[in-house]
Amino acid sequence: MSASQKRLAALRESVGEVDPLEALELQQRGARLIDVREPDEVAAGSPEGALRIVRGFLELRIEQAVADTETPLLVLCAGGARSLFAADDLERLGYTDVRSVAGGFREWKNAGLPVEVPRTLDAEQRERYGRHLSVPEVGEEGQLRLLDSKVLLIGAGGLGSPTALYLAAAGVGTLGIVDDDVVDRSNLQRQILHTDARVGRSKVASARETLLALNPSLDVRGHETRLDRHNVEEVFGGYDVIVDGTDNFPTRYLINDACVKLQKPNVHGSIFRFEGQVTVFWPSREADPGPCYRCLYPEPPPAELAPSCADAGVLGVLPGVIGVMQAVETIKLLLGIGEPLVGKLLQYDALQAEFYSLRVERDPGCAYCGSEHFPGYVDYAQSCAAPVAVP
């Protein structure tokens, strides 16, 4: 008898086994059935309702999937051998009620028990997103969630460029881009979605070309329009997260107000010369809701105190730092992992190379997020518009 056969025999003595019918009955009574086969095996079918964690990552991911170590666990592989090793390792982790399904999926299927064909990544997606699949907090389930997600970026400029590139690379399946401007040569110092050859072209068209060159499987939806109170809800409607990359106050207030009304998270970034900040405005969050933009700034500042990037200038690399942080926050929201910047304003001083965060509280008297009655959209275009000198 080989060493592996001796080991299997020993495991059969120490690890409890159940047949597929017993496993189904236990599953129906609350036990968790764990399919530890490889993705190409699972793609042909898996027990209905099974938790699918590939054997190589079982010890890393089981605690996230099943936190209670007293939950009964049933481990299934193709023929019943790998599941014995896996069950033994789960017992070593502290799970108190673990059994292996004898005969594995082969016997489960032969017994005519419920089988489903789960959605899985194809070979090209596995190659592209392989580094995500190795991260326990993402894995295949998280990557599929990203592929199903829809994110709307307001602006294809300095902040929108790095945010869009990294969301596209991460596999966020649908990216909407709102911008009614064209590429100008002065943009190229920081707006890395665009190239010199595209000067004069629509920013939306330029952004789509760059993003699809990076990840051809994306759905990039262009909105070549200026947001206003008449179209904002229609544009925002189909998206999960709104990313604010604008540099003017009228649009920031409009984005905030629409996100409050539609109960969508608003990943906000802003920059000024050598400084930037990022936060997530999400007052409708179920657990620990945060403020909206108006809780911090109830009304826009006077025009002379609200210069745009064109007026004040900006270090070209700074939007890259803030835009990447907006992408990070967006992915955290889509995956439901970590602690998003809800109720915290993260600030970055490039000259001092310092990050620091401020706690920002929700204003219970806020006219927008503090009231059940939506007061309507306000046209700030005239009051916020600073005069632009024409050379």
ZIRAUR-V231940 format. One record per residue. N is the residue number from 1. RES is the residue in one letter. SS is DSSP state (@ for helix, = for strand, . for the rest). PSI is psi in degrees with one decimal (none if undefined). Layout:
# ZIRAUR-V231940
n=(N	N)
res=(RES	RES)
ss=(SS	SS)
psi=(PSI	PSI)
This chain:
# ZIRAUR-V231940
n=(1	2	3	4	5	6	7	8	9	10	11	12	13	14	15	16	17	18	19	20	21	22	23	24	25	26	27	28	29	30	31	32	33	34	35	36	37	38	39	40	41	42	43	44	45	46	47	48	49	50	51	52	53	54	55	56	57	58	59	60	61	62	63	64	65	66	67	68	69	70	71	72	73	74	75	76	77	78	79	80	81	82	83	84	85	86	87	88	89	90	91	92	93	94	95	96	97	98	99	100	101	102	103	104	105	106	107	108	109	110	111	112	113	114	115	116	117	118	119	120	121	122	123	124	125	126	127	128	129	130	131	132	133	134	135	136	137	138	139	140	141	142	143	144	145	146	147	148	149	150	151	152	153	154	155	156	157	158	159	160	161	162	163	164	165	166	167	168	169	170	171	172	173	174	175	176	177	178	179	180	181	182	183	184	185	186	187	188	189	190	191	192	193	194	195	196	197	198	199	200	201	202	203	204	205	206	207	208	209	210	211	212	213	214	215	216	217	218	219	220	221	222	223	224	225	226	227	228	229	230	231	232	233	234	235	236	237	238	239	240	241	242	243	244	245	246	247	248	249	250	251	252	253	254	255	256	257	258	259	260	261	262	263	264	265	266	267	268	269	270	271	272	273	274	275	276	277	278	279	280	281	282	283	284	285	286	287	288	289	290	291	292	293	294	295	296	297	298	299	300	301	302	303	304	305	306	307	308	309	310	311	312	313	314	315	316	317	318	319	320	321	322	323	324	325	326	327	328	329	330	331	332	333	334	335	336	337	338	339	340	341	342	343	344	345	346	347	348	349	350	351	352	353	354	355	356	357	358	359	360	361	362	363	364	365	366	367	368	369	370	371	372	373	374	375	376	377	378	379	380	381	382	383	384	385	386	387	388	389	390	391)
res=(M	S	A	S	Q	K	R	L	A	A	L	R	E	S	V	G	E	V	D	P	L	E	A	L	E	L	Q	Q	R	G	A	R	L	I	D	V	R	E	P	D	E	V	A	A	G	S	P	E	G	A	L	R	I	V	R	G	F	L	E	L	R	I	E	Q	A	V	A	D	T	E	T	P	L	L	V	L	C	A	G	G	A	R	S	L	F	A	A	D	D	L	E	R	L	G	Y	T	D	V	R	S	V	A	G	G	F	R	E	W	K	N	A	G	L	P	V	E	V	P	R	T	L	D	A	E	Q	R	E	R	Y	G	R	H	L	S	V	P	E	V	G	E	E	G	Q	L	R	L	L	D	S	K	V	L	L	I	G	A	G	G	L	G	S	P	T	A	L	Y	L	A	A	A	G	V	G	T	L	G	I	V	D	D	D	V	V	D	R	S	N	L	Q	R	Q	I	L	H	T	D	A	R	V	G	R	S	K	V	A	S	A	R	E	T	L	L	A	L	N	P	S	L	D	V	R	G	H	E	T	R	L	D	R	H	N	V	E	E	V	F	G	G	Y	D	V	I	V	D	G	T	D	N	F	P	T	R	Y	L	I	N	D	A	C	V	K	L	Q	K	P	N	V	H	G	S	I	F	R	F	E	G	Q	V	T	V	F	W	P	S	R	E	A	D	P	G	P	C	Y	R	C	L	Y	P	E	P	P	P	A	E	L	A	P	S	C	A	D	A	G	V	L	G	V	L	P	G	V	I	G	V	M	Q	A	V	E	T	I	K	L	L	L	G	I	G	E	P	L	V	G	K	L	L	Q	Y	D	A	L	Q	A	E	F	Y	S	L	R	V	E	R	D	P	G	C	A	Y	C	G	S	E	H	F	P	G	Y	V	D	Y	A	Q	S	C	A	A	P	V	A	V	P)
ss=(.	.	@	@	@	@	@	@	@	@	@	@	@	@	.	=	=	=	.	@	@	@	@	@	@	@	@	@	.	.	.	=	=	=	=	.	.	.	@	@	@	@	.	.	.	=	=	.	.	.	=	=	.	.	@	@	@	@	@	@	@	@	@	@	@	.	.	.	.	.	.	.	=	=	=	=	.	.	.	.	.	@	@	@	@	@	@	@	@	@	@	@	@	.	.	.	.	=	=	=	=	.	.	@	@	@	@	@	@	@	.	.	.	.	=	=	.	.	.	.	.	.	@	@	@	@	@	@	.	@	@	@	@	.	.	.	.	.	@	@	@	@	@	@	@	@	@	@	.	=	=	=	=	=	.	.	.	@	@	@	@	@	@	@	@	@	@	@	@	@	.	.	.	=	=	=	=	=	.	.	.	=	.	.	@	@	@	@	@	.	.	.	.	.	.	@	@	@	.	.	.	=	@	@	@	@	@	@	@	@	@	@	@	@	.	.	.	.	=	=	=	=	=	.	.	.	.	.	.	.	.	@	@	@	@	@	.	.	.	.	=	=	=	=	.	.	.	.	@	@	@	@	@	@	@	@	@	@	@	@	@	@	.	.	=	=	=	=	=	=	=	=	=	.	=	=	=	=	=	=	=	.	.	.	.	.	.	.	.	.	.	.	@	@	@	@	.	.	.	.	.	.	@	@	@	.	.	.	@	@	@	@	.	=	.	.	.	@	@	@	@	@	@	@	@	@	@	@	@	@	@	@	@	@	@	.	.	.	.	.	.	=	.	=	=	=	=	=	=	.	.	.	.	=	=	=	=	=	=	.	.	.	.	.	.	.	.	.	.	.	.	.	.	.	.	.	.	.	.	.	@	@	@	@	.	.	.	.	.	.	.)
psi=(131.5	166.7	-40.7	-36.8	-40.0	-40.1	-43.4	-40.8	-40.4	-39.5	-36.2	-25.0	-32.8	-27.3	130.0	145.0	147.6	152.0	167.3	-38.4	-41.9	-38.9	-42.4	-42.7	-41.7	-38.4	-41.3	-18.8	6.1	-5.2	150.2	124.1	123.3	117.6	113.5	14.4	167.4	157.5	-38.9	-27.3	-45.1	-32.0	-24.5	-7.2	151.4	152.4	139.7	130.2	8.3	150.2	121.3	108.3	115.0	142.6	-40.8	-19.5	9.2	-50.4	-29.2	-28.7	-13.6	-36.2	-28.8	-35.7	-38.8	96.5	-32.5	114.4	-8.0	-2.5	129.4	132.2	137.6	123.1	130.6	136.7	-154.3	-45.3	-3.1	2.1	-54.9	-33.6	-29.0	-46.0	-42.7	-42.3	-40.4	-41.8	-35.9	-37.4	-38.1	-28.6	-12.2	0.9	130.4	-16.7	87.8	131.9	151.8	143.0	110.3	134.9	-12.8	-155.7	-29.6	-48.7	-33.3	-47.5	-40.6	-29.0	-3.7	24.9	162.1	129.3	142.4	154.5	100.7	155.0	131.9	164.7	145.4	176.5	-40.3	-40.4	-37.0	-37.1	-45.5	-44.4	23.3	-38.0	-28.7	-38.7	-24.0	-10.6	117.0	-34.7	-11.1	-75.6	-170.5	-40.2	-44.5	-38.9	-39.7	-36.8	-41.1	-42.5	-29.0	-6.2	156.1	120.0	134.9	123.6	124.2	102.4	131.3	43.1	-136.8	-44.6	-41.4	-31.3	-59.1	-35.4	-48.1	-42.0	-44.3	-32.4	-37.9	-45.1	-35.0	-15.0	24.3	114.9	-36.0	121.2	121.0	143.2	122.7	119.4	132.9	13.4	171.1	160.4	129.1	149.4	-30.6	-17.5	-27.0	-12.6	-18.6	-21.4	84.4	0.2	-21.4	164.0	165.5	-33.6	-14.9	9.9	129.5	-14.5	160.1	135.0	-36.1	-45.6	-40.6	-43.6	-43.7	-43.2	-43.8	-44.8	-39.3	-27.3	-32.6	-43.7	91.7	-15.6	-5.2	157.3	103.2	114.9	121.4	137.2	87.2	75.3	161.3	125.6	139.0	178.2	-15.5	-28.2	-8.0	-40.3	-36.5	-42.5	-42.5	-22.6	-44.9	11.5	151.7	-38.0	140.7	130.2	116.5	107.4	30.0	167.0	25.0	146.4	-38.9	-44.1	-36.2	-43.7	-37.9	-45.1	-46.9	-50.1	-39.6	-40.3	-38.9	-47.9	-41.1	-1.7	48.2	142.6	140.0	106.2	106.8	135.0	150.1	154.6	153.9	106.9	-94.8	9.5	149.0	163.2	153.7	144.2	173.9	116.2	116.9	71.6	-15.4	4.6	134.3	-48.1	125.8	61.4	151.7	-172.7	170.5	175.7	-36.1	-20.0	-32.4	-41.7	84.5	-35.1	152.1	153.4	167.1	153.5	-38.8	-15.7	9.6	61.8	146.8	176.6	-34.1	-34.2	-43.9	-24.3	161.3	141.0	126.2	-32.4	-16.6	-44.5	-28.2	-41.9	-50.7	-40.5	-38.9	-38.8	-35.0	-38.0	-41.6	-48.1	-39.0	-45.2	-39.1	-42.6	-44.1	-35.7	-14.7	38.5	158.6	-167.6	108.1	164.4	53.4	120.4	8.3	135.6	111.3	122.7	146.8	126.9	106.5	-36.4	-36.5	-5.5	49.5	137.8	141.2	151.3	149.2	137.3	126.8	126.6	152.8	137.6	110.1	-18.3	9.1	132.0	-18.0	-63.2	-10.8	6.4	145.3	-17.7	121.3	120.4	-6.1	167.7	144.1	135.3	101.3	5.8	-39.9	-42.7	-23.1	-12.5	111.3	142.9	137.4	124.6	132.7	116.8	none)
